[in-house]
Amino acid sequence: MTTRAHDEGDGHNHSQPVTRDNERRIRFVFFFTAAYAAVQAAGGWISGSLALIADSGHMVSDAAALLLALIAYRVARRPADGMRTYGFHRVRVLAALANGASLLLLVAWIVWEAIRRLNQPVEVLAGPMLAVAIVGLLVNLAGAWILSKGRQGDGNLRGAMLHVIGDLLGSVGAVAAAIGIMLTGWTVLDPILSVLVAILVVRSAWTLVADSIRILLQAVPKGIDPRETERALSGLPELAEAGHFHAWTLTDETVVATVHVTPALGCDPLTLPALVADWLKARHDIDHVTVQVDPPGALWRGEEI
């Protein structure tokens, strides 16, 4: 009975690189977001605009989320140790989950407040509202541009980007509401556009939450069918059988897999780990593969060795 393992690249080093450029971009956007959130809160309070107040709350949430993302980067940079052999990179996934969840909670608050204002309209000062909203639009455009130039495979960065895009949509809604109120006097436009912005944000936030949960539950990555992969591996001329295939996402970009195989008649078992790992890398872009070579017939008998 022979067991072999094969690791692509760095000799069983599971640690993942933390992108310092992404961290720098998020830090820059964090300071912009936190500063403007205070300005927007004051502008919303003075003008009586829900669109501004909602967007200000959104930006406060974003500032906290960006700060959480920065902390996650610092924690993730810590090297792996004897107990946490994969390092601390799942902290980034937790931060992305918290970002998405906080955004969903904020959307719920915006909708609740909008319904309340539809029933009890309040006066809105369209002039100050428009001025503050335009500044917010420019700030969010700058933040979105900065983050869009970062490494998009990073879920932490994607979470920050979604928050900024949500702010951008909120600013667009606030500008539109202010112009509409100035032209028509309909203050009801303010809560209506706030709800529309909230609906636009929900889908992106839910996607981020769902992807984070999928990683934490070690679900099979999208695009990989374990049974189909086993059948395809079994079809290789060097293999008699393949089974017990498992794959999961370690971090945002790294997929890990394990599989049991048995050699075909006359095939050298020592060649199988590299062969299988190369095949899985080419077929599914799996970065780290552990291959266990079992005696002939072991998989057919259903044994997990």
Secondary structure, 3 states (H helix, E strand, C coil): CCCCCEECCCCCCCCCCCCHHHHHHHHHHHHHHHHHHHHHHHHHHHHCCHHHHHHHHHHHHHHHHHHHHHHHHHHHCCCCCCCCCCCCCHHHHHHHHHHHHHHHHHHHHHHHHHHHHHHCCCCCCHHHHHHHHHHHHHHHHHHHHHHHCCCCCCHHHHHHHHHHHHHHHHHHHHHHHHHHHHHHCCCCHHHHHHHHHHHHHHHHHHHHHHHHHHHHCCCCCCCCCHHHHHHHHHCCCCEEEEEEEEEEECCCCCEEEEEEEEECCCCCHHHHHHHHHHHHHHHHCCCEEEEEECCCCCCCCCCCC
